Amino acid sequence: MNQLFFLLVAFSSMQACTGVSSSQLPADKNLSGPAKVAQNTIGEIAVPAGYSRLVLSDSSFGTWLRKVSLKKDNIVYLYNGTKKPNQSAQYAVLDVSVGRENLQQCADAVMRLRAEYFFNRGEYTRINFKASDRTVLSFAEWCNGFRYHLQGNKLIKRQSSSACTNLRQCFDAYLRVVFSYCGTASLQQSLQRVENIRDIRAGDVWIEGGYPGHAMIVVDVAASARNEKIFLLAQSYMPAQDVHVVRNPADDNSPWYKAAEGQPLYTPEWTFASGSLYRFYDSW
């Protein structure tokens, strides 16, 4: 394998989702222990007074995200079953598989949720992700027996398997390949910048691609009568760990963030520069 490409693959499969620690947040913004929540789904997380959730179509990604179940145990576990050392970032933990390998990190959690939505709807041709070498990894082609193999510094697609008979097993195997060859840098190439943060939507992605880099997904949005927007954020991190809704460092009793123009976004384990909000091109 080409040495440079090996490094790119290694960075993609072990995304360096390492940024500012809570000690680097603005003064008096450090967090304490895990919050205790009783909600069963993302859509049941209480909205602050004066705000209401946006009205969405029944078929939208945002509606699907609101129905994602939350775990009763509000502890973030790593892929190997051990507890994450930092238990202060999460408000709630999504009941979403993290797998048994150190693969589903920050960008991967975004891709997992997007892929699960389309898989649930049977829209297999819409499950596509761009690898670090710009090869498009297609789930529909994977289902038809096509696999991706390294040849030099390029992924080559060729039919080397029979068509899938167990779609869920095929889907899980496909995602392991996606998580191995995609990362924050390649994901950002598949997104378009949201110019006006007031247009923020569920499914949008806060992202800074690179090595290190980080990505977090907007899982719900609410608005006031004056159209002031607030939103919920979810992330995985490094090592691979449970996907979780994060708390707001500015208010450790709330997971809601204000959509503020021209301002950095401070989260428990990463600070995004202003202008880091992106959206998939094929918005739904």
Buried (B, 14 or more C-beta within 10 A) or exposed (E): EEEEBEEBBEBBBBBBBBBBEBEEBEEEBBBEEBBEBEBBBBBBBEBEEEBEBBEBEEEBBBBBBBEBBBBEEBEBBBBEEEEBEBBBBBBBBBBBBBBEBBBBBBBBBBBBBBBBBBBEEEEBEBBBBBBBBEBEBBBBBBBEBBBBEBEEBBBEBEEEBEEBEEEEEBBEBBBBBBBBBBBBBBBBEBBEEBEEBEEBBBBBBBBBBBBBBBBBBBBBBBBEEEEBBBBBBBBBBBBBBBBBBBBBBEEBEBBBBBBEEEEEBBBBBBBBEEEBBBBBEEEB
